[in-house]
Amino acid sequence: MGEALPGQTYGIANQTLLMQPFTIVMDRHEVRNNTAVLADARDLIYPIGAGETITWRMVLFFGGAGDVQIGFFTPAAPASGGFLITWTQPGGATGSAVGVFAAYNLAFAQVENSAAGGDEYMAILEGRLFNGPNSGYFRLQWAQVAGVPVNSFLLAGSRMDIWKFAP
């Protein structure tokens, strides 16, 4: 699992001999309109095997007129993990929160991105996941906070970095 696909990298740095992250960078915007139902981000998904441990970082950029919600989803029965998130709250203030193990596989945070036309907001997230007995995918899901007939965007340049450790 975890082999590189076009636009993605993974391996050992020649100079430092340290593990480089598996990196996925979105090359185009993704849109949600009039939906509060979480759905997978098209690109920000990573295969994870049974018993594997990953550490991960996401830098997400949002735009448009609708506020968004995000969540991090795993194969069934993950064993342990947690994460930290910093994001833009309503009104443009900075928010931060700790996502405990139980926050995986749920809608976790609301990210504001509608203060003014042309505004873009970001969320920075870092975490660790020790996967349980089931293989599958670690992935970002997102939607509007409430369905509104305006576009919300996960913007090109949003990225996910994964460091995988053997079981």
Secondary structure, DSSP 8 states (H G I E B T S, - for coil): -----TTEEEEE-TTT--EEEEEEE--S-EEEES--S-EEEEEEEEEE-TT-EEEEEEEEEEEESS-EEEEEE-SSS--EEEEEEEEE-GGG-EEEEEE-GGGTTS--EEE---SSTT-EEEEEEEEEEE--S--EEEEEEEEESS--SSEEEE-TT-EEEEEEE--
